[in-house]
Amino acid sequence: MATPQFHSLRIRDVRPEIADAVTVSFDVPETLRDAFRFTQGQFVTLKTHSTVRKRGACIPFASA
């Protein structure tokens, strides 16, 4: 398994889907398009930073 690489991306849109799910769209720079191209069975790890604590989550990709 490859070592994870993290990139800072700007959130373009957050759309509620059902009670416990949302769709999050990101602005991906052209230079990172290949790294974020959809592959079946792929997961992405999201990290957020706050002054209270650091959190992470492993989220499955879906193709739109």
DOVEX-486460 format. One line per 8 residues: number of its first residue (from 1); for each residue z, x, y of N, C-alpha, C. Coordinates in nm, 4 decimals. Each point is the difference from the previous one (the first is absolute). Layout:
<nodes>
NUM	Z:X:Y:Z:X:Y:Z:X:Y | ...
</nodes>
This chain:
<nodes>
1	0.0000:0.0841:-0.1174:0.0000:-0.0841:0.1174:0.0000:0.0888:0.1240 | -0.0811:-0.0360:0.0976:-0.0126:0.0781:0.1226:0.1234:-0.0159:0.0885 | 0.0274:0.1023:0.0784:0.1095:-0.0068:0.0967:-0.0373:-0.0992:0.1093 | 0.0908:-0.0941:0.0319:-0.0342:-0.0986:0.1033:-0.0209:0.0663:0.1363 | -0.0953:-0.0535:0.0738:-0.0245:0.0427:0.1372:0.0246:-0.1200:0.0887 | 0.0658:0.0217:0.1127:0.0293:-0.1093:0.0909:-0.0798:0.0162:0.1278 | -0.0478:-0.1118:0.0545:-0.0772:-0.0033:0.1231:0.0581:-0.1073:0.0908 | 0.0044:0.0264:0.1285:0.0448:-0.1010:0.0965:-0.1177:-0.0909:0.0319
9	0.0190:-0.1290:-0.0242:-0.1040:-0.0993:0.0293:0.0562:-0.1078:0.0910 | -0.0835:-0.0529:0.0854:0.0390:-0.1095:0.0880:-0.0262:-0.1328:-0.0716 | 0.0956:-0.0913:0.0082:-0.0169:-0.1327:-0.0589:-0.0926:-0.0817:0.0894 | -0.1063:-0.0550:-0.0597:-0.0957:-0.0823:0.0728:0.0428:-0.1462:0.0011 | 0.0534:-0.0490:-0.1142:0.0320:-0.1421:-0.0105:0.1005:-0.0216:-0.1129 | 0.0879:-0.0983:0.0169:0.0910:-0.0447:-0.1052:-0.0180:-0.1499:-0.0116 | -0.0400:-0.0456:-0.1182:-0.0295:-0.1417:-0.0204:0.0859:-0.0551:-0.1133 | 0.0838:-0.1014:0.0284:0.0789:-0.0632:-0.1068:-0.0926:-0.0662:-0.1031
17	0.0332:0.0137:-0.1273:-0.0794:-0.0609:-0.1074:0.0783:-0.1123:-0.0689 | 0.1143:0.0360:-0.0597:0.0897:-0.0970:-0.0632:0.1420:0.0374:0.0396 | 0.0984:-0.0693:-0.0515:0.1390:0.0197:0.0429:0.0464:0.1453:-0.0043 | -0.0419:0.0767:-0.1003:0.0496:0.1372:-0.0125:-0.1110:0.1049:-0.0026 | -0.1127:-0.0295:0.0661:-0.1106:0.0965:0.0008:-0.0760:-0.0060:0.1323 | -0.0454:0.1166:0.0427:-0.0831:0.0096:0.1194:-0.1172:0.0930:-0.0294 | -0.1050:-0.0142:0.0769:-0.1110:0.0936:-0.0027:0.0131:0.0880:0.1225 | 0.0004:0.1321:-0.0210:0.0089:0.0956:0.1100:-0.1321:0.0756:0.0054
25	-0.0641:-0.0020:0.1158:-0.1250:0.0733:0.0212:0.0276:0.1189:0.0894 | -0.0595:0.1144:-0.0341:0.0206:0.1231:0.0755:-0.1301:0.0458:0.0641 | 0.0117:0.0672:0.1139:-0.1140:0.0697:0.0596:-0.0062:0.1374:-0.0659 | -0.1031:0.0222:-0.0798:-0.0156:0.1276:-0.0714:-0.1095:0.0806:0.0697 | 0.0334:0.1186:0.0498:-0.1017:0.0828:0.0665:-0.1124:0.0360:-0.0972 | -0.1171:0.0202:0.0547:-0.1180:0.0336:-0.0806:0.0268:0.1211:-0.0896 | 0.0765:0.0963:0.0478:0.0271:0.1222:-0.0773:0.0860:-0.0265:-0.1231 | 0.0673:-0.1156:-0.0069:0.0855:-0.0328:-0.1149:-0.0569:-0.1125:-0.0860
33	-0.1193:-0.0496:0.0325:-0.0581:-0.1145:-0.0737:-0.0103:0.0268:-0.1496 | -0.0436:0.1173:-0.0401:-0.0129:0.0301:-0.1433:0.1360:0.0004:-0.0692 | 0.1024:0.0502:0.0668:0.1341:0.0046:-0.0590:0.0565:-0.1398:-0.0216 | -0.0421:-0.0976:0.0818:0.0530:-0.1354:-0.0097:-0.0996:-0.0993:-0.0611 | -0.1083:0.0501:-0.0563:-0.0987:-0.0871:-0.0654:0.0632:-0.0652:-0.1230 | -0.0261:-0.1283:-0.0207:0.0609:-0.0763:-0.1086:-0.0413:0.0539:-0.1365 | 0.1001:0.0162:-0.0881:-0.0207:0.0343:-0.1399:0.0886:-0.0925:-0.0817 | -0.0568:-0.0657:-0.1002:0.0756:-0.0938:-0.0813:0.1230:0.0667:-0.0607
41	0.1158:-0.0698:0.0058:0.1245:0.0509:-0.0549:0.0737:0.0965:0.0916 | -0.0486:0.0164:0.1206:0.0564:0.0945:0.0953:0.1243:-0.0562:0.0690 | 0.0932:0.0875:0.0341:0.1201:-0.0357:0.0750:0.0064:0.0871:0.1241 | 0.0692:-0.0497:0.1000:0.0243:0.0773:0.1218:0.1502:-0.0031:0.0254 | 0.0548:0.1107:0.0474:0.1415:0.0050:0.0364:0.0094:-0.0057:0.1511 | 0.0751:-0.0973:0.0495:0.0204:-0.0141:0.1438:0.1372:0.0512:0.0367 | 0.0070:0.0748:0.1085:0.1283:0.0496:0.0502:0.0171:-0.0489:0.1433 | 0.1212:-0.0401:0.0313:0.0328:-0.0321:0.1385:0.1204:0.0840:0.0394
49	0.0126:0.0241:0.1255:0.1124:0.0769:0.0511:0.0738:-0.0844:0.1030 | 0.1296:0.0024:-0.0074:0.0809:-0.0685:0.1005:0.1229:0.0843:0.0270 | 0.0729:-0.0352:0.1028:0.1217:0.0745:0.0311:0.1115:-0.0348:-0.0971 | -0.0155:-0.1108:-0.0737:0.1037:-0.0449:-0.0937:-0.0179:0.0650:-0.1365 | -0.1214:-0.0053:-0.0553:-0.0245:0.0586:-0.1320:-0.1494:0.0181:-0.0228 | -0.0310:0.0788:-0.0989:-0.1385:0.0245:-0.0396:-0.0282:-0.0839:-0.1240 | -0.1112:-0.0716:-0.0003:-0.0333:-0.0855:-0.1135:-0.1410:0.0300:-0.0473 | -0.0235:-0.0280:-0.1251:-0.1331:0.0144:-0.0561:-0.0244:-0.1089:-0.1015
57	-0.1254:-0.0277:-0.0273:-0.0361:-0.1013:-0.0987:-0.1346:0.0356:-0.0602 | -0.0160:-0.0242:-0.1275:-0.1259:0.0209:-0.0688:-0.0691:-0.1358:-0.0107 | -0.1169:-0.0120:0.0594:-0.0671:-0.1282:0.0158:-0.1373:0.0063:-0.0685 | -0.0362:-0.1017:-0.0807:-0.1339:0.0005:-0.0595:-0.1057:-0.0333:0.1046 | -0.1159:0.0614:-0.0126:-0.1149:-0.0310:0.0844:-0.0663:-0.1273:-0.0495 | -0.0612:-0.0711:0.0897:-0.0863:-0.1120:-0.0363:-0.1280:0.0143:0.0801 | -0.1098:-0.0372:-0.0581:-0.1272:0.0071:0.0682:-0.0310:-0.1324:0.0649 | -0.0390:0.0027:0.1263:-0.0320:-0.1235:0.0719:-0.1485:-0.0185:0.0102
</nodes>
